[in-house]
Amino acid sequence: MTLIAITGHRPDKFGLKYGEFDDEALVTSRDREAHVEHAVRSAFREKFAQSKPDMLFIGMARGVDIWVAELAVDMRIPFTACIPCGGQLWRWGRTWTDRYLKLHSKAAKVVRTSTDYHCEPRHYKRRNAF
C-alpha cells in the first residue's frame, strides 16, 4: 500500500501576494499563481502516475495542499483532509474558501488534529505529525 503525505508552500511563499491588490498587481500575481499552480500540478500528476498511491494525506492549506487535493479528485485518488484547527479559513478569501469547502466534502476522511478554533504553530506541528 502506498501512502503519501502532502503539506506544502502557501502562495505567498512563491512570491505571490496575499490579500487585496490594485488591478495591475492583481493580474501579475494571478498570472504567476496560475503558472506555479500548473507546475505543481504537473509535477505531482507525473509522480502519482508513477507511484499509484492508495491514499493521500493533505494538510488542506492554501496553495500546494489545495492544488494537490484538487488533482487527487481529478485522478480519483482518495485523500484524507488533515485539518489543524477549526478556524483555518478565517483569513482566507472567497476563492480559497470555496475551493477548500468543495474539497472537504470530497475527502475520503476528514481528521481535525485540534479542537481549538484558532490555529497556532503547535496545531500545524500536530497536524504534520499525524
N, C-alpha and C positions, 0 to 999 in steps of 0.2 A: 504494500500500500504506500502510495506517495502522497505526503502531506507537505504543503508549502505555506509558510507564514509570510505575510506582506505588511510592512508598515514603512512608508517612505516619506519623501520630502513633500512639504506643502508648496503651493505655487510661489509664495514669496521667497522660498529658498532657492528658486531658479532665477531670481532677479525679477520676478513678476510682482506687480503691485497688488496690494490687498485693500479693498475699500472702494471709495468713490474716486473718480478721475475726471479731469477735463476731457473733452472729446478726443483730442489728439493723443494724449497719453493712453486713453482707454483703447483706442484702435491698436496702437503699438503693443500694449500689454496683452490684449486679446489675441493678436497675431502670434506673439511669442508663446503665449499659453497654448494655443492650438498646435503650434509646432512641437512644443515639448510634450504635450499630451499624445500626439501622433507617434513621436519617437518612443515614448514609454510603452504605449500600447503595442507597437510593432515588436519591440524587444521582448515583451512578455508573451505575446502571441507565439513567437518563434520558440521561446523556452517551454511554454505549456504544450505546444505541439510535439516537442521532443520528449518531455518528461511525463506527459499524460497524467497530471495529478488527479488523485481521487477526491481531494478536499483542499481548499484554501482557507487560511485563517487571515482575515483582513481587518486592520485597525480602524477603518471607516472614517479617516480624517480627510480633509480637503486635499486635492492633488493626487499623488500616486495611488493612494489607497482607493479612492473613488474610481479613478480611471481603471485600475486593475479589477475592481469589483464589477464594473460595467462590462469589461472584457470577459470576465468569468461568466456572466449572464449570457453574453453573445456566444460563448464557446460551450455553454451548457456544463460548466464545471461548478459543482456545488461549493458554497463557501459559508464559513461561519463569520458573522459580523461580531468582532470583538470590540466592545464599546467601553471606554474608560470611565464614563460618568454620565449622569442624566442630562447635564446641561451642555453637552459637547457642541450643540448647534447654536448656542445663544448669540454668538457674534457673527455667524455666517450670513451671507447674503441669500437672497431668494433662490438663485440658480443652484448654488451648492446645497442648500437645504432641500430643494425639490429632488435633486439627484440622490441625496442621502436617503430620503424617505422612500423613494421608489426602490432603492436597493435593499433597504431594511426589510421591506415586505417580500423581497425575493430571496433572502438569505435562507439557507437550509437550517441554520440555527443562529440565534442571537444570544450572546453572552455579555452581560454587563459586569465588569470586574469590580465595580464600586457602586454602592447605593447612594453616594454623595451626589449632589446636584452639580456643584462647581468643580471643574477639572483643575487639578494641581499636578505638578510634576510627579508626585508619588502615584497618582492614578494612572498616568501613562506608563510608568515603570511596571506597575502591577499588570496592566494590560499586556505589555510587551513580554512579561514573564509567563503569562498564560500560554 
